[in-house]
Amino acid sequence: MASGFVDKARITVQAGKGGNGAVSFHREKYVAAGGPDGGDGGRGGSIILQVDDNMSTLMDFRYKRKYTAPNGMDGQGKRKFGKNGEDLVIRVPRGTLVRDAETGEIIQDMSGSEPFVLCRGGRGGWGNSHFATPTRQVPRFAKAGLPGESHEVILELKLLADVGLVGFPNVGKSTLLSVVTKARPKIANYHFTTLFPNLGVVWVDEGVSFVMADIPGIIEGASEGAGLGHDFLRHVDRCRLLIHVVDVSGSEGRDPVADFDAINEELRQYSPELADRPQIVAANKTDVMEDPALLEALRAHVEALGYPLVQISAATHQGTRELVGLTAERLSTLPPVAVYEPEYVPKPPALDASAPPEIQHEDGVWLVGGPWIQRLIANVNFSDYESRMWFDRMLREAGLFQRLEEMGIADGDTVSIDGFEFDYQR
């Protein structure tokens, strides 16, 4: 495909890791070891999606596929907190669907203007000042920062247009769009197709307007992936109303009724729901019509199916005002543009617990850590009973409790698992 239009892209995003907490002691007379004053690590940068109305394609994502937010800085002495990692803002066109790459489930529909946090940065680790107690005045340990979330997603652009122009290539859709809006699509006399959708705003009256999209021409077989059509059919998914443009001039020996049925069959193959969308039939090129019988045959055919027909000549502007008026009237009775509801539910991570957890015994505290422990902690909601039970089961299956008992842990001893403290009970 030679055009610059890209409407689907697969990217990997990684939020920043939280900074580590500091182990540091303040020097002060009569205070044991000066007293702990290690500061906390900074939060890792998050990955945030933001709609940008100046973008109309996903072209940028063809060349850059991996996005990583900065890590948080480590804490320092004198209770100095590490600096938070900057959030990485990824701009996408309005109407972009964000899907989980593995399941295809919708994570977010970027149709509104609110930013969306796709991956949260890891929490910064606590400095040793958090771990001082009356009986443990010299904690020589701190909490490591947690890893940021990562995700592989598919971005899919579905245009946010009220009205979609459908029909065979070269029937005059681009010309019609240029006449009724200020859009300036590339218009040429070729049988292939507009290579990317053009959008324009149609102003009808004070306070009345709608967005019209010239959907790239559908060719027979598009719903099975032939030509370019299949890639672009997704752009009519959101349209509330279709204007079906049919060439009735007869100048190329085409049968308007056969063309009309062929396009509707492609829509039906792609999505039965789409085929049932309201349609207005625009019989175009009436100014160069060779046989009026072709127009009348089309009129009888579509009106029998319940569709209104408007005679137009986009090239001479004949009938376009009537078409716009009828379109606005129909839109006023239809529900708003569809916004897709999120359906993705995050799953507990698959943890590789083959590497044994790191265990240290310091200042009467059993310190448990390690990369997979950090990932485990990051996905536990300690206020939820089921989440706590899952956490307990994962630790038990990894053999942590057995190892602690072999190392001599006693009932009531404090266990610090990546900074979260528990009293050990057999």
Order of alpha helices (4+ residues) and beta strands (2+ residues): beta-beta-alpha-beta-beta-beta-beta-beta-beta-beta-alpha-beta-beta-alpha-beta-alpha-alpha-beta-alpha-beta-alpha-beta-beta-alpha-alpha-alpha-beta-beta
